[in-house]
Amino acid sequence: MTGDGAVRLLRANPAFRALTISRLVSFVGDSVSLVALMLYVASTTGQALAVSVLLLVGDFAPALLSPLTGAVADRFDRRRVMIICELAQGVLLVLVALTLPPLPILLALVAVRSTLGQTFAPASRAAVPALVSDQDLPAANSTIGLSTNGAEAIGPFIAAALVPFIGVQGVLLVDAASFLASALLLTRLGPLPPGPASRRLLRSARAGLGYVFSVPVIRTIAVSFCLVVAFNGIDDVAVVVLVRDTLGAPDFTIGLILGGVGAGLLAGYLLLSRYRRSMTALLILGFLVSSVGNLLTGLIWAVGAAFVVQTVRGIGLAAMDVASNTLLQRLVPAAQLGRVFGNFYGLIGIAAAVSYVAGGILLDATDARVTFVVAGIGGTLTAVFAWMKLSRRRATGDATSEIG
């Protein structure tokens, strides 16, 4: 039965269960408050650009600090880091809810809150190998992916139900409460002390960034993943243009196609909770499925075909996520995982921003079909590049260097 690996792990491992539920609760609240903030900014400024800046501040700005946020996860007890990050985010959201500040101050507070979230992420991923056995890492990463992506999927629906009754301020307070609940759940974890690392945070951050690019197998995983994101990240915007201008279909079908990606993603996590074979092969397969899915979307003739292709593509995205996280957790020494994950997520954020800008220019200069085909070809070539690089060496052979 699909998903039984995740169920078994959650039942048998209380510490991992607490981490997973805390992520679920926090991500639901986060996606709810994002919708509320978008509504607030749109209604108070009347400018779509302001909403775009809000999203950019929340997603891209923290990526620039990723070497430091990852170093924090390697410098201090990871449980303490996660709890402090959750509590601090809750306090910031209470402040925003009670004051509803003008846009410049709001953007600054959102940037700080997002940076705290960026600090939490590498600490939580680096904590997983200390909570589960090596053979359970794929199931653990599938379970976390299922809970966080599922939370992000249902969050907007919860926001739509709550905003008319409790308003933007009430929704923000609900999100603040979710961070408090998450922090309380995390107290059930035992101490997760860091390994030996430099006491100088900046020095440690520089060493962590250097490690990612100096160890061949880690560099290949990070660079290839980011290239796939850089090529394919524009697909959500391209779907809108494809449906409206190319296929001439009604607007509701946009949600149908995007929903297909989400459904495939969740199905992929369920299927992969039982996967025990090569993570390298799974990573390459994920690159191929996600990229060829976009290539085929640029060639399709009907909404139904696009829905099917994008649903299968969602499974490829889940494979990329599970494989990359599991490979890094297995290849990188525990004392260095926070910095590696921090830089990895930061680089992905930068790659996504590049995709939005370059892909948007390509979309305006050509059309949706060309954009999808170019994205798919670029991602497919990246998959071939990664396969050639990773197949030449034993994966564990390049992960022995130490960070200072």
C-alpha positions in Angstrom: 0.0 0.0 0.0 1.4 3.4 -1.0 2.3 5.6 1.9 2.7 2.8 4.4 6.4 3.7 4.9 5.4 7.1 6.1 2.7 5.8 8.4 5.0 3.3 9.9 7.7 5.9 10.5 5.2 8.3 12.1 3.8 5.7 14.4 7.2 4.3 15.5 9.2 7.5 15.9 7.7 10.1 18.3 10.5 12.7 17.7 10.1 12.6 13.9 6.3 12.7 14.3 6.7 15.9 16.4 8.9 17.5 13.7 6.5 16.5 10.9 3.4 17.7 12.7 5.1 21.0 13.6 6.0 21.5 9.9 2.4 20.8 8.9 0.9 23.2 11.4 3.4 26.0 10.7 3.1 25.7 6.9 -0.7 25.8 7.0 -0.5 29.0 9.0 2.1 30.4 6.7 0.2 29.8 3.5 -3.0 31.2 5.2 -1.2 34.4 6.3 0.5 34.8 2.8 -3.0 35.1 1.2 -4.1 37.5 3.9 -1.0 39.7 3.4 -1.5 39.7 -0.4 -5.1 40.8 0.1 -4.1 43.5 2.5 -1.3 44.9 0.3 -3.5 44.8 -2.8 -6.4 46.6 -1.0 -4.3 49.3 0.6 -2.0 50.1 -2.3 -4.1 49.1 -5.3 -0.9 48.1 -7.1 0.0 44.7 -8.4 3.6 45.7 -8.3 3.4 46.0 -4.5 2.1 42.4 -4.2 5.0 41.3 -6.5 7.5 43.1 -4.2 5.9 41.4 -1.2 6.4 38.0 -2.8 10.0 38.8 -3.9 10.9 40.0 -0.4 9.5 36.8 1.1 11.2 34.4 -1.3 14.3 36.0 -2.8 15.7 38.3 -0.1 16.4 35.5 2.5 18.2 33.5 -0.1 21.0 36.1 -0.1 21.7 35.4 3.6 21.6 31.6 3.1 25.4 31.1 4.0 24.7 32.7 7.4 21.4 31.0 8.1 22.9 27.7 7.4 25.9 28.4 9.6 23.6 29.1 12.5 22.2 25.6 12.2 25.7 24.2 12.5 26.8 26.5 15.3 24.0 26.0 17.8 21.8 23.2 19.1 19.4 22.6 16.1 16.3 22.0 18.3 16.9 25.4 20.1 17.4 27.1 16.7 14.1 25.8 15.4 12.2 26.7 18.5 13.6 30.2 18.6 12.8 30.7 14.9 9.2 29.6 15.4 8.7 31.8 18.4 10.3 34.9 16.8 8.1 34.5 13.7 5.0 34.3 15.8 6.0 37.5 17.7 6.6 39.3 14.4 3.2 38.2 13.0 1.5 39.4 16.2 3.2 42.8 15.7 2.1 42.9 12.1 -1.5 41.9 13.0 -1.8 44.6 15.7 -0.3 47.4 13.8 -0.9 46.7 10.1 2.0 48.9 9.3 2.6 50.9 6.0 4.1 49.0 3.1 7.9 49.8 3.7 7.7 48.7 7.3 5.6 45.7 6.4 8.1 44.6 3.8 11.0 44.9 6.3 9.1 42.8 8.8 8.2 40.2 6.2 11.9 40.1 5.2 12.9 39.4 8.8 10.3 36.8 9.2 11.3 35.1 6.0 14.9 35.1 7.1 13.9 33.3 10.3 12.1 30.7 8.2 15.2 30.4 6.0 17.2 29.7 9.2 14.7 27.1 10.3 14.7 25.2 7.1 18.4 23.9 7.1 18.2 23.2 10.8 15.1 21.0 10.3 16.5 19.1 7.4 19.9 18.7 9.1 18.1 17.3 12.1 16.4 14.5 10.2 19.4 12.0 10.1 19.6 12.3 13.9 16.0 11.3 14.3 15.6 8.4 11.8 17.9 5.6 10.6 19.7 5.8 7.3 17.3 3.4 5.6 14.3 5.5 6.6 15.7 8.7 5.2 13.7 8.5 1.9 10.5 7.8 3.8 11.2 10.6 6.2 11.9 13.1 3.4 8.8 12.0 1.5 6.7 12.4 4.7 8.0 15.9 5.3 7.5 16.8 1.6 3.9 15.5 1.7 3.0 17.4 4.9 4.5 20.7 3.8 3.2 20.7 0.2 -0.1 19.5 1.4 -0.3 22.3 3.9 0.6 24.9 1.2 -2.2 23.4 -1.0 -4.9 23.7 1.6 -3.8 27.0 3.1 -5.4 29.3 0.5 -8.8 27.5 1.0 -8.6 28.0 4.7 -7.7 31.6 4.1 -10.7 32.0 1.8 -12.9 30.6 4.6 -11.5 32.7 7.4 -10.9 36.1 6.0 -14.6 37.0 5.6 -15.2 36.2 9.3 -12.1 37.3 11.2 -10.4 39.6 8.7 -6.8 40.0 7.8 -5.7 40.7 11.4 -7.5 37.6 12.7 -5.9 35.4 10.0 -2.4 36.8 10.9 -3.1 36.0 14.6 -4.1 32.4 13.6 -0.7 32.1 11.8 1.1 33.4 14.9 -0.7 30.8 17.0 0.5 28.1 14.5 4.1 29.1 15.1 3.5 28.8 18.9 2.0 25.4 18.5 4.9 24.3 16.3 7.4 25.5 18.9 5.6 23.5 21.6 5.7 20.4 19.4 9.5 20.8 18.8 10.1 20.7 22.6 9.4 17.0 22.3 12.6 16.5 20.4 15.8 15.7 22.3 18.8 18.0 22.2 20.4 18.2 18.7 23.9 19.6 19.5 26.1 20.8 16.6 29.3 19.2 15.7 32.7 20.9 15.8 32.7 24.2 13.8 34.3 27.5 13.8 33.0 29.8 16.5 33.3 32.7 14.1 30.0 32.8 12.2 31.2 34.6 9.1 34.2 32.3 8.8 32.0 29.3 9.2 29.6 30.7 6.6 32.4 31.2 4.1 33.7 27.7 4.7 30.2 26.3 4.1 29.8 28.1 0.8 33.2 27.0 -0.3 32.4 23.3 0.6 29.4 23.2 -1.7 31.5 24.2 -4.7 34.7 22.4 -3.8 33.3 18.8 -3.3 32.5 17.5 -6.8 29.4 15.4 -6.0 27.8 18.1 -3.9 28.6 20.7 -6.5 27.0 18.6 -9.2 23.8 18.0 -7.2 23.5 21.7 -6.3 24.3 23.1 -9.7 22.2 20.6 -11.7 19.2 21.1 -9.4 19.5 24.9 -9.7 19.8 24.7 -13.5 16.6 22.6 -13.7 14.8 25.2 -11.5 16.2 28.1 -13.6 14.9 26.5 -16.8 11.6 25.3 -15.5 10.6 27.8 -12.8 8.6 30.0 -15.3 6.1 27.2 -16.0 3.4 28.5 -13.7 3.3 31.9 -15.5 3.6 30.1 -18.9 0.5 28.0 -18.1 -1.6 31.1 -17.8 -0.5 32.3 -21.2 -0.8 28.9 -22.8 -4.4 28.4 -21.6 -5.6 31.9 -22.5 -3.7 32.8 -25.7 -2.7 29.5 -27.3 -5.5 27.0 -26.3 -8.2 29.5 -26.0 -9.6 27.7 -23.0 -11.6 29.3 -20.1 -9.7 30.7 -17.1 -10.8 28.0 -14.7 -8.7 25.4 -16.6 -5.6 27.3 -15.4 -6.4 26.1 -11.9 -7.1 22.6 -13.2 -3.7 22.3 -14.8 -1.8 23.8 -11.8 -3.9 21.6 -9.5 -2.7 18.6 -11.6 0.9 19.5 -10.7 0.0 19.6 -7.0 -1.9 16.3 -7.2 1.1 14.7 -8.9 3.4 16.1 -6.3 1.4 14.6 -3.4 1.1 11.3 -5.2 4.8 11.2 -5.8 5.6 11.7 -2.1 3.2 8.9 -1.2 4.8 6.5 -3.8 8.3 7.4 -2.8 7.8 6.7 0.9 8.5 3.1 0.0 11.4 3.8 -2.4 14.7 2.1 -1.3 16.8 2.1 -4.4 19.4 4.4 -5.8 18.9 8.0 -4.9 21.2 9.2 -7.7 19.0 7.4 -10.3 15.9 8.9 -8.6 17.4 12.4 -8.8 18.2 12.0 -12.6 14.7 10.6 -13.2 13.1 13.5 -11.4 15.1 16.0 -13.5 14.0 14.2 -16.7 10.3 13.7 -15.8 9.9 17.3 -14.6 11.7 18.7 -17.7 10.2 16.5 -20.4 6.8 17.3 -18.9 7.3 20.9 -19.7 8.7 20.1 -23.2 5.6 18.0 -23.9 3.3 20.7 -22.5 4.7 23.0 -25.2 3.6 20.6 -27.8 0.1 19.6 -26.5 -3.1 20.3 -28.3 -5.7 20.3 -25.5 -6.2 21.2 -21.9 -6.8 17.5 -20.9 -3.5 16.5 -22.4 -1.8 19.4 -20.5 -3.4 18.2 -17.3 -2.2 14.7 -17.6 1.4 15.7 -18.6 1.6 18.2 -15.7 0.3 15.7 -13.2 3.0 13.2 -14.2 5.5 16.1 -14.0 4.5 16.7 -10.4 5.7 13.2 -9.6 9.0 14.1 -11.0 9.2 17.2 -8.8 8.6 15.0 -5.8 11.4 12.7 -6.9 13.8 15.6 -7.2 13.0 16.8 -3.7 13.3 13.4 -2.0 16.4 12.4 -3.8 18.3 15.6 -3.3 17.6 15.9 0.4 18.4 12.2 1.0 21.6 12.4 -1.0 22.8 15.4 1.0 21.9 13.9 4.3 23.9 10.7 3.4 26.9 12.4 1.8 27.5 15.4 4.1 28.9 15.0 7.6 26.4 15.9 10.3 28.4 18.9 11.5 28.2 20.5 8.1 24.6 19.7 7.0 23.1 23.0 8.1 25.5 25.0 6.0 25.1 22.7 3.0 21.3 22.8 3.2 21.2 26.6 3.8 23.3 27.3 0.7 21.4 24.7 -1.3 18.0 26.3 -0.6 19.5 29.8 -1.1 20.8 28.9 -4.5 17.5 27.4 -5.5 15.8 30.7 -4.5 18.2 32.6 -6.7 17.6 30.2 -9.5 13.9 30.6 -9.3 14.3 34.4 -9.4 16.5 34.1 -12.5 13.8 31.9 -14.1 11.1 34.4 -13.5 13.1 37.2 -15.0 14.6 35.4 -18.0 11.6 33.3 -18.6 9.3 36.3 -18.5 11.5 38.0 -21.1 11.4 34.9 -23.3 7.6 34.6 -22.8 7.0 38.2 -23.9 9.4 37.8 -26.9 7.9 34.6 -28.2 4.9 32.6 -26.8 4.0 30.0 -24.3 4.8 27.0 -26.5 8.3 28.2 -27.2 8.9 29.0 -23.5 7.8 25.5 -22.5 9.9 23.8 -25.1 13.0 25.8 -24.3 12.5 25.1 -20.6 12.0 21.4 -21.2 15.1 21.1 -23.5 17.3 23.0 -21.0 16.2 20.9 -18.1 16.6 17.6 -20.1 20.2 18.6 -21.1 20.9 19.4 -17.4 19.7 15.9 -16.5 22.0 14.4 -19.0 24.9 16.5 -17.7 24.1 15.4 -14.1 24.0 11.8 -15.1 27.3 12.0 -16.8 28.9 13.7 -13.9 27.5 11.4 -11.1 28.0 8.2 -13.0 31.7 8.7 -13.3 32.4 8.5 -9.6 31.1 6.7 -6.5 29.0 9.3 -4.7 30.5 8.8 -1.3 34.0 9.2 -2.6 33.6 13.0 -3.0 32.0 13.8 0.3 34.9 13.3 2.7 36.2 16.9 2.9 35.8 18.8 6.1 34.5 22.3 6.6 36.7 24.5 8.8 
